[in-house]
Amino acid sequence: MCFKIIKASLTFIVVGLFSCNKLTEKSAKTLNKGQEVVSFHQSYMSEIEKLPIRSTILPNKNMVLVKGGSFLMGGTTEQARPDELPAHKETVADFYIDITEVTNAQFKAFVEATGYITTAERPINANFIAAISGVDPNTVDTEPAALVFNGNPQMWWSMTKGANWKHPKGPESTIEGKEDYPVVQVSWYDAMAYCHWVGKRLPTEEEFEYVARNKGKKIKYSWGNDFDKAVEYVNFHQGSFPSQNLLEDNFEGLAPVKSFKSNPLGLYDIGGNVWEWTLNSYFSDAYARKLNFEKPILANDQSIHQKKVIRGGSFLCNESYCSGYRVAARMNSSPDTGLEHLGFRCVVGVVN
């Protein structure tokens, strides 16, 4: 999806959601060589580095060991989009990965232990928004807000004041009684902060696709190639999107973790339920760059195009509209963006 700035108020921030990679001339001038964006990123990362690290033994019982290997990464079916091409060889090392997305209960423990304030709960940084959009910072509404799905094809998402991880759909919503649901409305920075606290990290998109493919197998979905089995493994939208949801999987929105069958590696919701942040910065031609031996850019990317790759699809994905739960599907979002269908899980590398 690609959104336009329609006014210099709350709706400005949708420019960062699943966004295009082009800047207007006005935006480029406002950037002043990207210094405002770089300082925003650097200051956030510096804050994360200063957070405490929980005393724990890793890996824990909620992780599984994945033996690394080489595999064919990228789109190999008729549904493959341009940014999934060309299919190419990748190699990953051994690593441990969480069997589920990080839950509300786990994230709450992190917040209570550290006092961390998520992006959606903070006043919006007017200078940063001006830098990436070209709007006058004095016109930016800085009251905390996050994006909530409204089902309108003209603009799927609405900036909603008071929406955050504790109130995913706005101030009237709650996560009480939903401790085992995946935490959402967390930015990439929030995910990085949590990972720092637990002594883990976000998976690379190479690692994510490798486990979605059950250690690199040439399959279309995390369970195999038979779409008729989807409702057994994936929380997604059945029927005509967005007007008709057949609820064949028994969930209209988010589902608790472990509500569906795991893939053969014992991983739950590696497709569907919520999109998941990865470590990688997004480039539409990333795979071509790799074939030209350009070093992949991960968490240290500080450019104006600092979108991050998200993987796995969500409860809003549909076979005819999105099919984001395909193992090769890629999407991207601005690292400061929170969404009600975007969460994360963590990994730990194996020290030899």
PyMOL commands that set and color helices and strands:
alter all, ss='L'
color gray80, all
select helices_A, chain A and resi 10-16+25-31+35-49+82-84+104-114+119-121+126-133+137-139+188-198+205-212+227-233+286-291
alter helices_A, ss='H'
color red, helices_A
select strands_A, chain A and resi 63-66+69-73+88-92+95-98+145-149+157-161+275-281+308-311+331-333+342-343+347-349
alter strands_A, ss='S'
color yellow, strands_A
deselect
rebuild
show_as cartoon
